[in-house]
Amino acid sequence: MAKPDKRTEIVRAALELIAEHGFHGAPMSLIAERAGVAAGTIYRYFENKDVLITELVHELEGRIKEYVLDGYETERPIRERFLHLTMKVFRYFIDFPLHFRYVEQFHNSPYGVVRRRERLLADTGKEDVFRILFEDGLAQQVMKDLPIPVQTSLAFGPLVFAVRDHILGLNELDDTLIEQITLGCWDGVKR
């Protein structure tokens, strides 16, 4: 069996350590130690820790997007599109709790504030499936006439708390509960 490459090991170690200990609790030396590489090796792949942190979230967002878009049909009604995306996000984060912990931490940090502004407020020219969904829902008057950041909060705030509580062992998210929460999120944004 082939040994994972050094970059893969660095990314894995960074993901684990940052999710466990936070950005400040995961110095590059500890990441290198966990990855089984010399500290200087990290800098061959990542200019600095900030680059490592942001590249890691981009990689995770790419994985999430691929997972969420599997079976997604843009010509379906807004409600069906919303339910598909929301349930897929739920499933992804339940299946990959370490990814959830990293992404949540990222989005609750100064890094995430910049990223959220880019995605929700700026016209970056990048196609964001959630933003398109909310814009379509507003244009078709299927969703409440609220700013997209508010729509996003209403739609995904409960999901984040439910997944967090699931990971902490405070609730058990089965298919029925996931569907009920997803429908509740829809009720929060529909007209």
FENGIPE-V930820 format. One record per helix or strand of 2 or more residues. SS is the DSSP state (h for helix, s for strand). FROM is the first residue (numbers start at 1). LEN is the number of residues. If there is no record, write none. Layout:
SS	FROM	LEN
SS	FROM	LEN
This chain:
h	6	16
h	28	8
h	39	7
h	49	21
h	78	18
h	97	11
h	110	11
h	129	11
h	148	20
h	175	15
